[in-house]
Amino acid sequence: MQYWLFKTEPDAFSIDDLAARPNQTEHWDGIRNYQARNFLRDQVKQGDKVFIYHSSCKEVGIAGLAEVVKEAYPDHTQFDPESHYYDPKSSPENPRWVMVDVTFIEKFPDVLALKKIKTMPEISEVGLVKKGHRLSIMPVNEQEFSALLAAARV
């Protein structure tokens, strides 16, 4: 099993939105960065745990936990000219972008704020605390996952 952090803007899709979906499951679409896409396509697997991270909002930080329930498949929004994520260079025969399905596990009592995460001495490898790392999908090692999970559940 691997561990991940998926960023989302809660005005567009939040941990509460995931919890409210049928079967508390939703596809994670709209990834349009090649490195993040490669993580989804090549490394994110069914059963992996995912922190849901709220960005570009008042309470920036880790809001909850999800699990990957379906591995990478073509992101349908790339084919829809009406979609914000439309990619005219992509085709059903040669899709460029993928998505995975995640299911809700839990919402934390409070958002584990980025400010707090940056003060945790055991957190040094995750992209959140490194300069220039702005990916919307990023790996989290097992030790940091455990430390973040414990801090979020307090």
Sine and cosine of phi, psi and omega as CSV:
sin_phi,cos_phi,sin_psi,cos_psi,sin_omega,cos_omega
0.00,0.00,0.62,-0.79,0.07,-1.00
-0.90,-0.44,0.17,-0.98,-0.04,-1.00
-0.78,-0.63,0.59,-0.81,-0.11,-0.99
-0.65,-0.76,0.29,-0.96,0.18,-0.98
-0.81,-0.59,0.83,-0.55,0.04,-1.00
-0.93,-0.36,0.83,-0.56,0.02,-1.00
-1.00,0.01,0.58,-0.81,0.08,-1.00
-0.51,-0.86,0.48,-0.88,0.12,-0.99
-1.00,-0.02,0.87,-0.48,-0.12,-0.99
-0.89,0.45,-0.34,0.94,0.10,-1.00
-0.93,0.37,-0.45,0.89,0.02,-1.00
-1.00,-0.05,-0.69,0.72,0.00,-1.00
-0.28,-0.96,0.83,-0.56,-0.08,-1.00
-0.86,-0.52,0.10,-1.00,0.09,-1.00
-0.87,0.50,-0.57,0.82,0.05,-1.00
-0.92,0.39,-0.60,0.80,0.06,-1.00
-0.89,0.45,-0.68,0.73,0.03,-1.00
-0.87,0.48,-0.70,0.71,-0.01,-1.00
-0.89,0.46,-0.48,0.88,-0.06,-1.00
-1.00,0.04,-0.17,0.99,-0.01,-1.00
-0.94,0.34,0.44,-0.90,0.11,-0.99
-0.82,0.58,0.72,-0.69,-0.06,-1.00
0.85,0.52,0.25,0.97,-0.01,-1.00
0.79,0.61,0.60,0.80,-0.07,-1.00
-0.75,-0.66,0.61,-0.79,0.01,-1.00
-0.45,-0.89,0.44,-0.90,0.10,-0.99
-0.98,0.19,0.51,-0.86,0.00,-1.00
-0.96,-0.27,1.00,-0.07,-0.12,-0.99
-0.96,-0.29,0.03,-1.00,0.12,-0.99
0.99,0.11,0.15,0.99,0.02,-1.00
-0.97,0.26,0.86,-0.50,-0.04,-1.00
-0.76,-0.65,0.56,0.83,0.11,-0.99
-0.87,-0.50,0.74,-0.68,-0.11,-0.99
-0.90,0.43,-0.63,0.77,0.00,-1.00
-0.92,0.40,-0.68,0.73,0.05,-1.00
-0.89,0.45,-0.66,0.75,0.05,-1.00
-0.86,0.51,-0.68,0.73,-0.01,-1.00
-0.90,0.44,-0.62,0.78,0.10,-1.00
-0.85,0.52,-0.76,0.65,-0.01,-1.00
-0.87,0.49,-0.72,0.69,-0.10,-1.00
-0.94,0.33,-0.66,0.75,-0.22,-0.98
-0.96,-0.27,-0.39,0.92,-0.15,-0.99
-0.82,-0.57,-0.52,0.86,-0.01,-1.00
-0.95,0.31,0.83,-0.56,-0.08,-1.00
-0.81,-0.58,0.37,-0.93,0.07,-1.00
-0.82,0.57,0.72,-0.70,0.00,-1.00
0.99,-0.10,-0.27,0.96,0.05,-1.00
-0.90,0.44,0.56,-0.83,0.05,-1.00
-1.00,-0.07,0.56,-0.83,-0.11,-0.99
-0.72,-0.70,0.83,-0.55,0.21,-0.98
-0.98,0.22,0.71,-0.70,0.13,-0.99
-0.99,-0.11,0.89,-0.46,-0.12,-0.99
-0.93,-0.36,0.84,-0.54,0.04,-1.00
-1.00,0.04,0.82,-0.58,0.01,-1.00
-0.84,-0.54,0.19,-0.98,0.04,-1.00
0.78,0.62,0.75,0.66,-0.02,-1.00
-0.48,-0.88,0.00,-1.00,-0.02,-1.00
-0.92,0.40,-0.69,0.73,-0.01,-1.00
-0.95,-0.31,0.99,0.12,-0.01,-1.00
-0.97,0.23,0.80,-0.60,0.04,-1.00
0.37,-0.93,-0.15,-0.99,-0.04,-1.00
-0.99,0.13,0.86,-0.52,-0.11,-0.99
-0.98,-0.22,-0.40,0.92,-0.06,-1.00
-0.09,-1.00,-0.15,-0.99,-0.09,-1.00
-0.76,-0.65,0.63,-0.77,0.04,-1.00
-0.69,-0.73,0.12,-0.99,0.05,-1.00
-0.74,-0.67,0.62,-0.79,0.06,-1.00
-0.96,0.27,0.82,-0.57,-0.01,-1.00
-0.90,-0.43,-0.18,0.98,0.09,-1.00
-0.55,-0.84,0.78,-0.63,-0.03,-1.00
-0.97,0.25,0.09,-1.00,-0.16,-0.99
-0.78,0.63,0.70,-0.71,0.12,-0.99
-0.52,-0.86,0.28,-0.96,-0.09,-1.00
-0.85,0.53,0.71,-0.70,0.06,-1.00
-0.98,0.21,0.92,-0.39,-0.07,-1.00
-0.90,0.43,-0.39,0.92,-0.05,-1.00
-0.92,0.38,-0.36,0.93,0.01,-1.00
-0.92,0.38,-0.34,0.94,-0.04,-1.00
-0.99,-0.13,-0.11,0.99,-0.11,-0.99
-0.99,-0.15,0.95,-0.32,-0.02,-1.00
-0.87,0.49,-0.33,0.94,0.02,-1.00
-1.00,0.09,-0.19,0.98,-0.06,-1.00
-0.99,0.10,0.57,-0.82,0.11,-0.99
-0.88,0.48,-0.41,0.91,-0.06,-1.00
-0.98,-0.17,0.25,0.97,0.02,-1.00
-0.86,0.50,0.68,-0.74,0.06,-1.00
-0.77,-0.63,0.97,-0.23,-0.04,-1.00
-0.90,0.43,-0.28,0.96,0.01,-1.00
-1.00,0.07,-0.09,1.00,-0.01,-1.00
-0.99,-0.17,0.51,-0.86,0.05,-1.00
-0.64,-0.77,0.36,-0.93,0.05,-1.00
-0.85,0.53,-0.50,0.87,0.02,-1.00
-0.97,0.26,-0.46,0.89,-0.03,-1.00
-0.63,-0.77,0.94,0.34,-0.03,-1.00
-0.93,0.36,0.61,-0.80,0.01,-1.00
-0.99,-0.12,-0.42,0.91,-0.19,-0.98
-0.84,-0.54,0.57,-0.82,-0.02,-1.00
-0.80,-0.60,0.23,-0.97,0.10,-0.99
-0.62,-0.79,0.25,-0.97,0.10,-1.00
-0.80,-0.61,0.27,-0.96,0.11,-0.99
-0.97,-0.24,0.67,-0.75,0.05,-1.00
-0.82,-0.57,0.47,-0.88,0.06,-1.00
-0.84,-0.55,0.58,-0.82,-0.03,-1.00
-0.91,0.42,0.70,-0.72,0.16,-0.99
-0.93,-0.36,-0.81,0.58,0.02,-1.00
-0.32,-0.95,0.44,-0.90,0.17,-0.99
-0.97,-0.24,0.73,-0.69,-0.01,-1.00
-0.97,0.23,0.45,-0.89,-0.03,-1.00
-0.81,0.58,-0.64,0.77,0.07,-1.00
-0.66,-0.75,0.39,-0.92,0.10,-1.00
-0.91,0.40,0.76,-0.65,0.10,-0.99
-0.98,0.19,0.98,-0.21,-0.17,-0.99
-0.92,0.39,0.59,-0.81,0.07,-1.00
-0.82,0.57,-0.63,0.78,0.04,-1.00
-0.83,0.56,-0.69,0.73,0.01,-1.00
-0.93,0.36,-0.69,0.72,-0.01,-1.00
-0.84,0.55,-0.66,0.75,-0.03,-1.00
-0.92,0.39,-0.32,0.95,0.02,-1.00
-1.00,-0.05,-0.11,0.99,-0.04,-1.00
-0.98,0.18,0.91,-0.42,-0.07,-1.00
-0.88,0.47,-0.43,0.90,-0.02,-1.00
-0.99,0.16,-0.06,1.00,0.00,-1.00
-0.96,-0.29,0.96,-0.29,-0.01,-1.00
-0.64,-0.77,-0.26,0.97,-0.10,-0.99
-0.98,-0.20,-0.50,0.86,-0.06,-1.00
-0.90,0.44,0.62,-0.79,-0.07,-1.00
-0.82,0.58,-0.44,0.90,-0.01,-1.00
-0.83,0.55,-0.56,0.83,-0.10,-0.99
-0.98,-0.18,0.07,1.00,0.01,-1.00
-0.97,-0.24,0.65,-0.76,0.02,-1.00
-0.89,0.46,0.67,-0.74,0.09,-1.00
0.99,0.16,0.00,1.00,0.01,-1.00
-1.00,-0.08,0.97,-0.26,-0.07,-1.00
-0.83,-0.55,0.32,0.95,-0.04,-1.00
-0.89,0.45,0.53,-0.85,0.02,-1.00
-1.00,0.08,-0.25,0.97,0.08,-1.00
-0.78,-0.62,0.84,-0.54,0.00,-1.00
-0.59,-0.81,0.57,-0.82,0.04,-1.00
-0.96,0.28,0.45,-0.89,0.08,-1.00
-0.76,-0.65,0.79,-0.62,0.00,-1.00
-0.96,0.28,0.27,-0.96,-0.13,-0.99
-0.88,0.48,-0.67,0.75,-0.01,-1.00
-0.91,0.42,-0.69,0.72,0.01,-1.00
-0.94,0.35,-0.60,0.80,0.07,-1.00
-0.85,0.53,-0.74,0.67,-0.01,-1.00
-0.88,0.48,-0.68,0.73,0.00,-1.00
-0.91,0.41,-0.69,0.72,0.01,-1.00
-0.92,0.40,-0.67,0.75,0.02,-1.00
-0.88,0.47,-0.70,0.71,0.02,-1.00
-0.89,0.46,-0.68,0.73,0.01,-1.00
-0.91,0.40,-0.60,0.80,-0.02,-1.00
-0.95,0.32,-0.47,0.88,-0.06,-1.00
-1.00,0.06,-0.08,1.00,-0.02,-1.00
-0.94,0.34,0.00,0.00,0.00,0.00
